[in-house]
Amino acid sequence: MIISYTFVVCGKTETFLEMPHAVKNPILIVEVSSDSTALYDRQGKFQAYQKITSFREYILVSQNEILVETYYKPENAIFWQYRSYTKLEDVIELKSVDVEISINDIYLDWEKTA
């Protein structure tokens, strides 16, 4: 199993005293999901992440197919906005950091393995 993630923080990075490598103020979290982790990523982890007050955007990238899912919660909003991308020519707008990235750049030299 490959576990891969990254995050973005605005301002100074805050960590937990008991876990100095765990960031407690991300605004954006990006994770690569596999068949074995997809359900937990969408449910358990996402629910836990939603308790982080700074957290605004969650990106799940499938390692088994061309699929990127985005969840975004505007400031002061109640509901998360969901969108999925499945075409190499699609462009994702990362709203929390005002950046665009193409699916083709994410899946550069991608070949289906299954």
Biopython code that builds the backbone (N, CA, C, O; Angstrom):
import numpy as np
from Bio.PDB.StructureBuilder import StructureBuilder

atoms = [
    (1, "MET", "N", (0.845, -1.177, 0.000)),
    (1, "MET", "CA", (0.000, 0.000, 0.000)),
    (1, "MET", "C", (0.889, 1.238, 0.000)),
    (1, "MET", "O", (1.853, 1.326, 0.760)),
    (2, "ILE", "N", (0.552, 2.183, -0.857)),
    (2, "ILE", "CA", (1.262, 3.454, -0.919)),
    (2, "ILE", "C", (0.390, 4.507, -0.243)),
    (2, "ILE", "O", (-0.785, 4.655, -0.581)),
    (3, "ILE", "N", (0.954, 5.222, 0.692)),
    (3, "ILE", "CA", (0.228, 6.307, 1.341)),
    (3, "ILE", "C", (0.915, 7.599, 0.951)),
    (3, "ILE", "O", (2.113, 7.777, 1.167)),
    (4, "SER", "N", (0.132, 8.498, 0.370)),
    (4, "SER", "CA", (0.714, 9.752, -0.077)),
    (4, "SER", "C", (-0.262, 10.892, 0.187)),
    (4, "SER", "O", (-1.445, 10.803, -0.144)),
    (5, "TYR", "N", (0.241, 11.944, 0.775)),
    (5, "TYR", "CA", (-0.594, 13.108, 1.015)),
    (5, "TYR", "C", (0.287, 14.348, 1.103)),
    (5, "TYR", "O", (1.502, 14.265, 1.286)),
    (6, "THR", "N", (-0.352, 15.474, 0.969)),
    (6, "THR", "CA", (0.323, 16.747, 1.167)),
    (6, "THR", "C", (-0.714, 17.734, 1.695)),
    (6, "THR", "O", (-1.914, 17.469, 1.633)),
    (7, "PHE", "N", (-0.267, 18.838, 2.199)),
    (7, "PHE", "CA", (-1.182, 19.839, 2.737)),
    (7, "PHE", "C", (-0.612, 21.226, 2.511)),
    (7, "PHE", "O", (0.575, 21.394, 2.230)),
    (8, "VAL", "N", (-1.489, 22.225, 2.642)),
    (8, "VAL", "CA", (-1.102, 23.627, 2.519)),
    (8, "VAL", "C", (-1.577, 24.348, 3.767)),
    (8, "VAL", "O", (-2.685, 24.123, 4.252)),
    (9, "VAL", "N", (-0.727, 25.210, 4.270)),
    (9, "VAL", "CA", (-1.037, 26.026, 5.440)),
    (9, "VAL", "C", (-0.862, 27.480, 5.046)),
    (9, "VAL", "O", (0.105, 27.826, 4.367)),
    (10, "CYS", "N", (-1.777, 28.330, 5.460)),
    (10, "CYS", "CA", (-1.607, 29.780, 5.276)),
    (10, "CYS", "C", (-1.129, 30.353, 6.601)),
    (10, "CYS", "O", (-1.738, 30.122, 7.645)),
    (11, "GLY", "N", (-0.050, 31.089, 6.549)),
    (11, "GLY", "CA", (0.507, 31.640, 7.777)),
    (11, "GLY", "C", (1.487, 30.671, 8.403)),
    (11, "GLY", "O", (2.077, 29.839, 7.714)),
    (12, "LYS", "N", (1.655, 30.777, 9.689)),
    (12, "LYS", "CA", (2.617, 29.956, 10.424)),
    (12, "LYS", "C", (2.051, 28.548, 10.646)),
    (12, "LYS", "O", (0.889, 28.387, 11.019)),
    (13, "THR", "N", (2.880, 27.545, 10.414)),
    (13, "THR", "CA", (2.479, 26.162, 10.644)),
    (13, "THR", "C", (2.380, 25.893, 12.140)),
    (13, "THR", "O", (3.304, 26.181, 12.900)),
    (14, "GLU", "N", (1.243, 25.337, 12.547)),
    (14, "GLU", "CA", (1.041, 24.970, 13.942)),
    (14, "GLU", "C", (1.054, 23.453, 14.043)),
    (14, "GLU", "O", (0.433, 22.768, 13.230)),
    (15, "THR", "N", (1.762, 22.923, 15.042)),
    (15, "THR", "CA", (1.827, 21.481, 15.240)),
    (15, "THR", "C", (1.364, 21.129, 16.645)),
    (15, "THR", "O", (1.215, 21.995, 17.507)),
    (16, "PHE", "N", (1.143, 19.847, 16.850)),
    (16, "PHE", "CA", (0.750, 19.341, 18.158)),
    (16, "PHE", "C", (2.004, 19.052, 18.970)),
    (16, "PHE", "O", (2.984, 18.530, 18.438)),
    (17, "LEU", "N", (1.980, 19.384, 20.234)),
    (17, "LEU", "CA", (3.128, 19.160, 21.102)),
    (17, "LEU", "C", (3.503, 17.679, 21.142)),
    (17, "LEU", "O", (4.681, 17.328, 21.070)),
    (18, "GLU", "N", (2.489, 16.810, 21.258)),
    (18, "GLU", "CA", (2.738, 15.376, 21.355)),
    (18, "GLU", "C", (3.025, 14.715, 19.997)),
    (18, "GLU", "O", (3.540, 13.598, 19.950)),
    (19, "MET", "N", (2.694, 15.403, 18.896)),
    (19, "MET", "CA", (2.967, 14.901, 17.545)),
    (19, "MET", "C", (3.512, 16.045, 16.694)),
    (19, "MET", "O", (2.755, 16.642, 15.929)),
    (20, "PRO", "N", (4.790, 16.366, 16.802)),
    (20, "PRO", "CA", (5.338, 17.545, 16.134)),
    (20, "PRO", "C", (5.315, 17.487, 14.608)),
    (20, "PRO", "O", (5.514, 18.514, 13.958)),
    (21, "HIS", "N", (5.078, 16.319, 14.023)),
    (21, "HIS", "CA", (4.998, 16.208, 12.558)),
    (21, "HIS", "C", (3.564, 16.340, 12.060)),
    (21, "HIS", "O", (3.336, 16.371, 10.851)),
    (22, "ALA", "N", (2.600, 16.418, 12.963)),
    (22, "ALA", "CA", (1.189, 16.559, 12.592)),
    (22, "ALA", "C", (0.809, 18.038, 12.608)),
    (22, "ALA", "O", (0.939, 18.715, 13.629)),
    (23, "VAL", "N", (0.345, 18.520, 11.479)),
    (23, "VAL", "CA", (-0.041, 19.930, 11.351)),
    (23, "VAL", "C", (-1.498, 20.093, 11.769)),
    (23, "VAL", "O", (-2.358, 19.305, 11.376)),
    (24, "LYS", "N", (-1.764, 21.116, 12.566)),
    (24, "LYS", "CA", (-3.138, 21.295, 13.039)),
    (24, "LYS", "C", (-3.877, 22.478, 12.402)),
    (24, "LYS", "O", (-4.996, 22.792, 12.808)),
    (25, "ASN", "N", (-3.263, 23.138, 11.407)),
    (25, "ASN", "CA", (-3.959, 24.263, 10.776)),
    (25, "ASN", "C", (-3.879, 24.248, 9.245)),
    (25, "ASN", "O", (-3.610, 25.286, 8.641)),
    (26, "PRO", "N", (-4.108, 23.085, 8.599)),
    (26, "PRO", "CA", (-4.091, 23.085, 7.131)),
    (26, "PRO", "C", (-5.365, 23.706, 6.564)),
    (26, "PRO", "O", (-6.428, 23.625, 7.179)),
    (27, "ILE", "N", (-5.252, 24.325, 5.388)),
    (27, "ILE", "CA", (-6.462, 24.779, 4.696)),
    (27, "ILE", "C", (-6.808, 23.826, 3.552)),
    (27, "ILE", "O", (-7.963, 23.727, 3.138)),
    (28, "LEU", "N", (-5.788, 23.129, 3.049)),
    (28, "LEU", "CA", (-5.955, 22.214, 1.918)),
    (28, "LEU", "C", (-5.197, 20.927, 2.207)),
    (28, "LEU", "O", (-4.035, 20.953, 2.611)),
    (29, "ILE", "N", (-5.877, 19.793, 1.992)),
    (29, "ILE", "CA", (-5.225, 18.492, 2.122)),
    (29, "ILE", "C", (-5.465, 17.731, 0.824)),
    (29, "ILE", "O", (-6.591, 17.664, 0.332)),
    (30, "VAL", "N", (-4.393, 17.156, 0.272)),
    (30, "VAL", "CA", (-4.460, 16.358, -0.950)),
    (30, "VAL", "C", (-3.966, 14.966, -0.605)),
    (30, "VAL", "O", (-2.902, 14.804, -0.008)),
    (31, "GLU", "N", (-4.754, 13.951, -0.989)),
    (31, "GLU", "CA", (-4.361, 12.571, -0.716)),
    (31, "GLU", "C", (-4.502, 11.719, -1.967)),
    (31, "GLU", "O", (-5.410, 11.915, -2.774)),
    (32, "VAL", "N", (-3.595, 10.778, -2.109)),
    (32, "VAL", "CA", (-3.689, 9.770, -3.159)),
    (32, "VAL", "C", (-4.404, 8.585, -2.538)),
    (32, "VAL", "O", (-3.995, 8.065, -1.500)),
    (33, "SER", "N", (-5.473, 8.170, -3.188)),
    (33, "SER", "CA", (-6.339, 7.133, -2.665)),
    (33, "SER", "C", (-6.211, 5.857, -3.484)),
    (33, "SER", "O", (-6.027, 5.905, -4.701)),
    (34, "SER", "N", (-6.310, 4.724, -2.816)),
    (34, "SER", "CA", (-6.281, 3.431, -3.502)),
    (34, "SER", "C", (-7.590, 2.699, -3.206)),
    (34, "SER", "O", (-8.414, 3.179, -2.428)),
    (35, "ASP", "N", (-7.771, 1.550, -3.823)),
    (35, "ASP", "CA", (-8.977, 0.765, -3.550)),
    (35, "ASP", "C", (-9.100, 0.438, -2.069)),
    (35, "ASP", "O", (-10.202, 0.444, -1.521)),
    (36, "SER", "N", (-7.989, 0.157, -1.425)),
    (36, "SER", "CA", (-8.028, -0.231, -0.015)),
    (36, "SER", "C", (-8.246, 0.941, 0.938)),
    (36, "SER", "O", (-8.665, 0.728, 2.075)),
    (37, "THR", "N", (-7.972, 2.177, 0.505)),
    (37, "THR", "CA", (-8.126, 3.332, 1.403)),
    (37, "THR", "C", (-9.274, 4.266, 1.032)),
    (37, "THR", "O", (-9.630, 5.136, 1.826)),
    (38, "ALA", "N", (-9.857, 4.109, -0.145)),
    (38, "ALA", "CA", (-10.835, 5.074, -0.677)),
    (38, "ALA", "C", (-12.013, 5.320, 0.261)),
    (38, "ALA", "O", (-12.368, 6.472, 0.509)),
    (39, "LEU", "N", (-12.614, 4.277, 0.777)),
    (39, "LEU", "CA", (-13.781, 4.446, 1.647)),
    (39, "LEU", "C", (-13.410, 5.194, 2.927)),
    (39, "LEU", "O", (-14.112, 6.118, 3.335)),
    (40, "TYR", "N", (-12.314, 4.795, 3.552)),
    (40, "TYR", "CA", (-11.878, 5.469, 4.772)),
    (40, "TYR", "C", (-11.499, 6.927, 4.493)),
    (40, "TYR", "O", (-11.792, 7.807, 5.302)),
    (41, "ASP", "N", (-10.850, 7.186, 3.350)),
    (41, "ASP", "CA", (-10.482, 8.560, 2.990)),
    (41, "ASP", "C", (-11.725, 9.440, 2.882)),
    (41, "ASP", "O", (-11.729, 10.569, 3.373)),
    (42, "ARG", "N", (-12.774, 8.933, 2.244)),
    (42, "ARG", "CA", (-13.996, 9.713, 2.018)),
    (42, "ARG", "C", (-14.838, 9.871, 3.280)),
    (42, "ARG", "O", (-15.543, 10.868, 3.436)),
    (43, "GLN", "N", (-14.770, 8.920, 4.154)),
    (43, "GLN", "CA", (-15.630, 8.957, 5.336)),
    (43, "GLN", "C", (-14.846, 9.303, 6.600)),
    (43, "GLN", "O", (-14.908, 10.438, 7.072)),
    (44, "GLY", "N", (-14.127, 8.359, 7.139)),
    (44, "GLY", "CA", (-13.457, 8.560, 8.429)),
    (44, "GLY", "C", (-12.498, 9.727, 8.459)),
    (44, "GLY", "O", (-12.597, 10.599, 9.322)),
    (45, "LYS", "N", (-11.570, 9.747, 7.519)),
    (45, "LYS", "CA", (-10.588, 10.841, 7.499)),
    (45, "LYS", "C", (-11.254, 12.179, 7.233)),
    (45, "LYS", "O", (-10.992, 13.165, 7.922)),
    (46, "PHE", "N", (-12.119, 12.203, 6.226)),
    (46, "PHE", "CA", (-12.768, 13.470, 5.865)),
    (46, "PHE", "C", (-13.578, 14.015, 7.034)),
    (46, "PHE", "O", (-13.565, 15.220, 7.284)),
    (47, "GLN", "N", (-14.277, 13.150, 7.751)),
    (47, "GLN", "CA", (-15.034, 13.599, 8.927)),
    (47, "GLN", "C", (-14.104, 14.161, 9.996)),
    (47, "GLN", "O", (-14.409, 15.177, 10.619)),
    (48, "ALA", "N", (-12.984, 13.507, 10.202)),
    (48, "ALA", "CA", (-12.015, 14.000, 11.192)),
    (48, "ALA", "C", (-11.432, 15.338, 10.757)),
    (48, "ALA", "O", (-11.301, 16.256, 11.567)),
    (49, "TYR", "N", (-11.085, 15.449, 9.481)),
    (49, "TYR", "CA", (-10.525, 16.698, 8.969)),
    (49, "TYR", "C", (-11.501, 17.869, 9.119)),
    (49, "TYR", "O", (-11.081, 19.003, 9.347)),
    (50, "GLN", "N", (-12.780, 17.597, 8.994)),
    (50, "GLN", "CA", (-13.780, 18.668, 9.077)),
    (50, "GLN", "C", (-13.828, 19.330, 10.447)),
    (50, "GLN", "O", (-14.395, 20.413, 10.587)),
    (51, "LYS", "N", (-13.250, 18.705, 11.446)),
    (51, "LYS", "CA", (-13.191, 19.292, 12.789)),
    (51, "LYS", "C", (-12.094, 20.344, 12.899)),
    (51, "LYS", "O", (-12.042, 21.085, 13.880)),
    (52, "ILE", "N", (-11.216, 20.415, 11.896)),
    (52, "ILE", "CA", (-10.133, 21.403, 11.889)),
    (52, "ILE", "C", (-10.712, 22.727, 11.392)),
    (52, "ILE", "O", (-11.209, 22.800, 10.269)),
    (53, "THR", "N", (-10.652, 23.754, 12.203)),
    (53, "THR", "CA", (-11.318, 25.013, 11.856)),
    (53, "THR", "C", (-10.739, 25.695, 10.624)),
    (53, "THR", "O", (-11.466, 26.388, 9.912)),
    (54, "SER", "N", (-9.460, 25.517, 10.360)),
    (54, "SER", "CA", (-8.837, 26.162, 9.199)),
    (54, "SER", "C", (-9.095, 25.408, 7.895)),
    (54, "SER", "O", (-8.911, 25.971, 6.816)),
    (55, "PHE", "N", (-9.510, 24.166, 7.974)),
    (55, "PHE", "CA", (-9.644, 23.268, 6.827)),
    (55, "PHE", "C", (-10.761, 23.710, 5.884)),
    (55, "PHE", "O", (-11.906, 23.876, 6.306)),
    (56, "ARG", "N", (-10.421, 23.903, 4.581)),
    (56, "ARG", "CA", (-11.391, 24.381, 3.595)),
    (56, "ARG", "C", (-11.516, 23.509, 2.352)),
    (56, "ARG", "O", (-12.534, 23.558, 1.662)),
    (57, "GLU", "N", (-10.473, 22.697, 2.055)),
    (57, "GLU", "CA", (-10.508, 21.964, 0.791)),
    (57, "GLU", "C", (-9.812, 20.614, 0.923)),
    (57, "GLU", "O", (-8.747, 20.491, 1.529)),
    (58, "TYR", "N", (-10.452, 19.609, 0.337)),
    (58, "TYR", "CA", (-9.948, 18.232, 0.377)),
    (58, "TYR", "C", (-9.937, 17.686, -1.039)),
    (58, "TYR", "O", (-10.950, 17.728, -1.737)),
    (59, "ILE", "N", (-8.791, 17.175, -1.460)),
    (59, "ILE", "CA", (-8.632, 16.642, -2.813)),
    (59, "ILE", "C", (-8.226, 15.175, -2.693)),
    (59, "ILE", "O", (-7.247, 14.844, -2.024)),
    (60, "LEU", "N", (-8.989, 14.301, -3.350)),
    (60, "LEU", "CA", (-8.669, 12.879, -3.407)),
    (60, "LEU", "C", (-8.288, 12.525, -4.828)),
    (60, "LEU", "O", (-9.052, 12.769, -5.762)),
    (61, "VAL", "N", (-7.114, 11.953, -4.993)),
    (61, "VAL", "CA", (-6.608, 11.558, -6.304)),
    (61, "VAL", "C", (-6.534, 10.039, -6.332)),
    (61, "VAL", "O", (-5.844, 9.433, -5.512)),
    (62, "SER", "N", (-7.234, 9.428, -7.262)),
    (62, "SER", "CA", (-7.216, 7.977, -7.389)),
    (62, "SER", "C", (-5.927, 7.528, -8.057)),
    (62, "SER", "O", (-5.478, 8.134, -9.030)),
    (63, "GLN", "N", (-5.337, 6.468, -7.534)),
    (63, "GLN", "CA", (-4.143, 5.926, -8.169)),
    (63, "GLN", "C", (-4.496, 4.838, -9.179)),
    (63, "GLN", "O", (-3.620, 4.371, -9.907)),
    (64, "ASN", "N", (-5.774, 4.423, -9.236)),
    (64, "ASN", "CA", (-6.172, 3.314, -10.100)),
    (64, "ASN", "C", (-6.924, 3.726, -11.353)),
    (64, "ASN", "O", (-7.098, 2.919, -12.266)),
    (65, "GLU", "N", (-7.363, 4.952, -11.403)),
    (65, "GLU", "CA", (-8.099, 5.452, -12.560)),
    (65, "GLU", "C", (-7.961, 6.969, -12.598)),
    (65, "GLU", "O", (-7.534, 7.588, -11.624)),
    (66, "ILE", "N", (-8.324, 7.556, -13.724)),
    (66, "ILE", "CA", (-8.289, 9.016, -13.804)),
    (66, "ILE", "C", (-9.534, 9.537, -13.096)),
    (66, "ILE", "O", (-10.627, 9.581, -13.660)),
    (67, "LEU", "N", (-9.334, 9.922, -11.862)),
    (67, "LEU", "CA", (-10.419, 10.424, -11.022)),
    (67, "LEU", "C", (-9.823, 11.299, -9.927)),
    (67, "LEU", "O", (-9.041, 10.838, -9.095)),
    (68, "VAL", "N", (-10.210, 12.567, -9.944)),
    (68, "VAL", "CA", (-9.846, 13.493, -8.883)),
    (68, "VAL", "C", (-11.146, 14.058, -8.335)),
    (68, "VAL", "O", (-11.972, 14.581, -9.083)),
    (69, "GLU", "N", (-11.321, 13.947, -7.023)),
    (69, "GLU", "CA", (-12.518, 14.451, -6.365)),
    (69, "GLU", "C", (-12.132, 15.627, -5.480)),
    (69, "GLU", "O", (-11.141, 15.576, -4.751)),
    (70, "THR", "N", (-12.925, 16.680, -5.555)),
    (70, "THR", "CA", (-12.650, 17.858, -4.748)),
    (70, "THR", "C", (-13.843, 18.156, -3.844)),
    (70, "THR", "O", (-15.000, 18.050, -4.250)),
    (71, "TYR", "N", (-13.529, 18.524, -2.633)),
    (71, "TYR", "CA", (-14.524, 18.974, -1.663)),
    (71, "TYR", "C", (-14.063, 20.345, -1.199)),
    (71, "TYR", "O", (-12.922, 20.505, -0.766)),
    (72, "TYR", "N", (-14.937, 21.324, -1.285)),
    (72, "TYR", "CA", (-14.571, 22.688, -0.904)),
    (72, "TYR", "C", (-15.683, 23.288, -0.063)),
    (72, "TYR", "O", (-16.865, 23.148, -0.377)),
    (73, "LYS", "N", (-15.290, 23.955, 1.003)),
    (73, "LYS", "CA", (-16.257, 24.628, 1.874)),
    (73, "LYS", "C", (-15.886, 26.102, 1.967)),
    (73, "LYS", "O", (-14.900, 26.461, 2.611)),
    (74, "PRO", "N", (-16.679, 26.953, 1.319)),
    (74, "PRO", "CA", (-16.411, 28.394, 1.428)),
    (74, "PRO", "C", (-16.515, 28.853, 2.888)),
    (74, "PRO", "O", (-17.231, 28.257, 3.692)),
    (75, "GLU", "N", (-15.801, 29.903, 3.200)),
    (75, "GLU", "CA", (-15.842, 30.446, 4.549)),
    (75, "GLU", "C", (-17.276, 30.802, 4.926)),
    (75, "GLU", "O", (-18.007, 31.377, 4.120)),
    (76, "ASN", "N", (-17.676, 30.463, 6.141)),
    (76, "ASN", "CA", (-19.007, 30.705, 6.698)),
    (76, "ASN", "C", (-20.109, 29.880, 6.021)),
    (76, "ASN", "O", (-21.288, 30.131, 6.274)),
    (77, "ALA", "N", (-19.772, 28.921, 5.185)),
    (77, "ALA", "CA", (-20.778, 28.070, 4.547)),
    (77, "ALA", "C", (-21.092, 26.881, 5.454)),
    (77, "ALA", "O", (-20.308, 26.527, 6.335)),
    (78, "ILE", "N", (-22.249, 26.277, 5.219)),
    (78, "ILE", "CA", (-22.666, 25.113, 5.992)),
    (78, "ILE", "C", (-22.283, 23.823, 5.269)),
    (78, "ILE", "O", (-21.867, 22.849, 5.897)),
    (79, "PHE", "N", (-22.427, 23.826, 3.951)),
    (79, "PHE", "CA", (-22.240, 22.610, 3.171)),
    (79, "PHE", "C", (-20.949, 22.628, 2.357)),
    (79, "PHE", "O", (-20.452, 23.680, 1.958)),
    (80, "TRP", "N", (-20.432, 21.435, 2.129)),
    (80, "TRP", "CA", (-19.263, 21.241, 1.276)),
    (80, "TRP", "C", (-19.723, 21.105, -0.162)),
    (80, "TRP", "O", (-20.745, 20.475, -0.435)),
    (81, "GLN", "N", (-18.972, 21.693, -1.084)),
    (81, "GLN", "CA", (-19.233, 21.560, -2.518)),
    (81, "GLN", "C", (-18.365, 20.427, -3.049)),
    (81, "GLN", "O", (-17.169, 20.364, -2.763)),
    (82, "TYR", "N", (-18.981, 19.524, -3.830)),
    (82, "TYR", "CA", (-18.261, 18.371, -4.373)),
    (82, "TYR", "C", (-18.190, 18.464, -5.884)),
    (82, "TYR", "O", (-19.129, 18.912, -6.541)),
    (83, "ARG", "N", (-17.058, 18.034, -6.424)),
    (83, "ARG", "CA", (-16.916, 17.949, -7.874)),
    (83, "ARG", "C", (-15.908, 16.849, -8.189)),
    (83, "ARG", "O", (-14.923, 16.669, -7.472)),
    (84, "SER", "N", (-16.166, 16.122, -9.264)),
    (84, "SER", "CA", (-15.216, 15.093, -9.687)),
    (84, "SER", "C", (-14.731, 15.399, -11.098)),
    (84, "SER", "O", (-15.438, 16.007, -11.902)),
    (85, "TYR", "N", (-13.515, 14.964, -11.374)),
    (85, "TYR", "CA", (-12.871, 15.191, -12.664)),
    (85, "TYR", "C", (-12.378, 13.846, -13.182)),
    (85, "TYR", "O", (-11.724, 13.102, -12.451)),
    (86, "THR", "N", (-12.686, 13.528, -14.439)),
    (86, "THR", "CA", (-12.345, 12.216, -14.984)),
    (86, "THR", "C", (-11.687, 12.274, -16.356)),
    (86, "THR", "O", (-11.381, 11.234, -16.940)),
    (87, "LYS", "N", (-11.468, 13.468, -16.873)),
    (87, "LYS", "CA", (-10.872, 13.612, -18.211)),
    (87, "LYS", "C", (-9.525, 14.308, -18.102)),
    (87, "LYS", "O", (-9.360, 15.246, -17.322)),
    (88, "LEU", "N", (-8.569, 13.844, -18.886)),
    (88, "LEU", "CA", (-7.226, 14.436, -18.853)),
    (88, "LEU", "C", (-7.237, 15.919, -19.199)),
    (88, "LEU", "O", (-6.369, 16.660, -18.738)),
    (89, "GLU", "N", (-8.193, 16.365, -19.996)),
    (89, "GLU", "CA", (-8.240, 17.782, -20.372)),
    (89, "GLU", "C", (-8.927, 18.665, -19.324)),
    (89, "GLU", "O", (-8.946, 19.886, -19.477)),
    (90, "ASP", "N", (-9.487, 18.076, -18.271)),
    (90, "ASP", "CA", (-10.112, 18.862, -17.202)),
    (90, "ASP", "C", (-9.065, 19.678, -16.448)),
    (90, "ASP", "O", (-7.899, 19.293, -16.367)),
    (91, "VAL", "N", (-9.499, 20.801, -15.903)),
    (91, "VAL", "CA", (-8.639, 21.660, -15.079)),
    (91, "VAL", "C", (-9.337, 21.867, -13.741)),
    (91, "VAL", "O", (-10.511, 22.232, -13.685)),
    (92, "ILE", "N", (-8.605, 21.632, -12.685)),
    (92, "ILE", "CA", (-9.134, 21.795, -11.329)),
    (92, "ILE", "C", (-8.771, 23.177, -10.814)),
    (92, "ILE", "O", (-7.638, 23.636, -10.957)),
    (93, "GLU", "N", (-9.738, 23.819, -10.222)),
    (93, "GLU", "CA", (-9.473, 25.080, -9.534)),
    (93, "GLU", "C", (-9.386, 24.776, -8.044)),
    (93, "GLU", "O", (-10.378, 24.394, -7.422)),
    (94, "LEU", "N", (-8.202, 24.945, -7.477)),
    (94, "LEU", "CA", (-8.033, 24.796, -6.037)),
    (94, "LEU", "C", (-8.409, 26.140, -5.411)),
    (94, "LEU", "O", (-7.599, 27.064, -5.335)),
    (95, "LYS", "N", (-9.640, 26.214, -4.977)),
    (95, "LYS", "CA", (-10.202, 27.499, -4.544)),
    (95, "LYS", "C", (-9.556, 28.053, -3.287)),
    (95, "LYS", "O", (-9.444, 29.269, -3.132)),
    (96, "SER", "N", (-9.135, 27.180, -2.396)),
    (96, "SER", "CA", (-8.569, 27.657, -1.130)),
    (96, "SER", "C", (-7.234, 28.360, -1.310)),
    (96, "SER", "O", (-6.833, 29.158, -0.463)),
    (97, "VAL", "N", (-6.535, 28.069, -2.415)),
    (97, "VAL", "CA", (-5.225, 28.676, -2.657)),
    (97, "VAL", "C", (-5.166, 29.412, -3.994)),
    (97, "VAL", "O", (-4.103, 29.887, -4.394)),
    (98, "ASP", "N", (-6.297, 29.509, -4.684)),
    (98, "ASP", "CA", (-6.419, 30.233, -5.949)),
    (98, "ASP", "C", (-5.377, 29.755, -6.970)),
    (98, "ASP", "O", (-4.597, 30.541, -7.508)),
    (99, "VAL", "N", (-5.392, 28.437, -7.215)),
    (99, "VAL", "CA", (-4.468, 27.810, -8.157)),
    (99, "VAL", "C", (-5.256, 26.867, -9.055)),
    (99, "VAL", "O", (-6.222, 26.240, -8.619)),
    (100, "GLU", "N", (-4.836, 26.772, -10.311)),
    (100, "GLU", "CA", (-5.426, 25.804, -11.230)),
    (100, "GLU", "C", (-4.373, 24.779, -11.616)),
    (100, "GLU", "O", (-3.196, 25.107, -11.769)),
    (101, "ILE", "N", (-4.811, 23.525, -11.772)),
    (101, "ILE", "CA", (-3.910, 22.449, -12.198)),
    (101, "ILE", "C", (-4.691, 21.518, -13.111)),
    (101, "ILE", "O", (-5.856, 21.214, -12.856)),
    (102, "SER", "N", (-4.052, 21.079, -14.158)),
    (102, "SER", "CA", (-4.739, 20.198, -15.100)),
    (102, "SER", "C", (-4.639, 18.749, -14.633)),
    (102, "SER", "O", (-3.664, 18.349, -13.996)),
    (103, "ILE", "N", (-5.656, 17.982, -14.960)),
    (103, "ILE", "CA", (-5.645, 16.560, -14.658)),
    (103, "ILE", "C", (-4.475, 15.902, -15.383)),
    (103, "ILE", "O", (-3.848, 14.987, -14.850)),
    (104, "ASN", "N", (-4.185, 16.360, -16.582)),
    (104, "ASN", "CA", (-3.062, 15.824, -17.341)),
    (104, "ASN", "C", (-1.738, 15.986, -16.587)),
    (104, "ASN", "O", (-0.883, 15.103, -16.645)),
    (105, "ASP", "N", (-1.564, 17.104, -15.883)),
    (105, "ASP", "CA", (-0.349, 17.304, -15.091)),
    (105, "ASP", "C", (-0.302, 16.367, -13.880)),
    (105, "ASP", "O", (0.774, 15.927, -13.475)),
    (106, "ILE", "N", (-1.454, 16.067, -13.312)),
    (106, "ILE", "CA", (-1.512, 15.155, -12.167)),
    (106, "ILE", "C", (-1.189, 13.734, -12.611)),
    (106, "ILE", "O", (-0.462, 13.008, -11.933)),
    (107, "TYR", "N", (-1.740, 13.350, -13.763)),
    (107, "TYR", "CA", (-1.562, 11.988, -14.266)),
    (107, "TYR", "C", (-0.534, 11.936, -15.395)),
    (107, "TYR", "O", (-0.702, 11.181, -16.353)),
    (108, "LEU", "N", (0.502, 12.716, -15.288)),
    (108, "LEU", "CA", (1.565, 12.756, -16.280)),
    (108, "LEU", "C", (2.166, 11.362, -16.463)),
    (108, "LEU", "O", (2.588, 10.724, -15.499)),
    (109, "ASP", "N", (2.197, 10.903, -17.708)),
    (109, "ASP", "CA", (2.726, 9.571, -18.034)),
    (109, "ASP", "C", (1.971, 8.443, -17.331)),
    (109, "ASP", "O", (2.534, 7.380, -17.069)),
    (110, "TRP", "N", (0.718, 8.678, -17.033)),
    (110, "TRP", "CA", (-0.085, 7.677, -16.349)),
    (110, "TRP", "C", (-0.461, 6.547, -17.293)),
    (110, "TRP", "O", (-0.853, 6.763, -18.440)),
    (111, "GLU", "N", (-0.330, 5.341, -16.773)),
    (111, "GLU", "CA", (-0.777, 4.161, -17.499)),
    (111, "GLU", "C", (-1.598, 3.309, -16.553)),
    (111, "GLU", "O", (-1.193, 3.050, -15.420)),
    (112, "LYS", "N", (-2.754, 2.876, -17.028)),
    (112, "LYS", "CA", (-3.606, 2.049, -16.205)),
    (112, "LYS", "C", (-2.896, 0.720, -15.935)),
    (112, "LYS", "O", (-2.421, 0.056, -16.857)),
    (113, "THR", "N", (-2.832, 0.344, -14.653)),
    (113, "THR", "CA", (-2.113, -0.868, -14.279)),
    (113, "THR", "C", (-3.047, -2.040, -14.025)),
    (113, "THR", "O", (-2.607, -3.189, -14.006)),
    (114, "ALA", "N", (-4.301, -1.769, -13.834)),
    (114, "ALA", "CA", (-5.239, -2.865, -13.516)),
    (114, "ALA", "C", (-6.086, -3.217, -14.712)),
    (114, "ALA", "O", (-6.928, -4.112, -14.630)),
]
sb = StructureBuilder()
sb.init_structure("model")
sb.init_model(0)
sb.init_chain("A")
sb.init_seg("    ")
for serial, (resi, resn, name, xyz) in enumerate(atoms, 1):
    if name == "N":
        sb.init_residue(resn, " ", resi, " ")
    sb.init_atom(name, np.array(xyz, "f"), 0.0, 1.0, " ", f" {name:<3s}", serial, name[0])
structure = sb.get_structure()
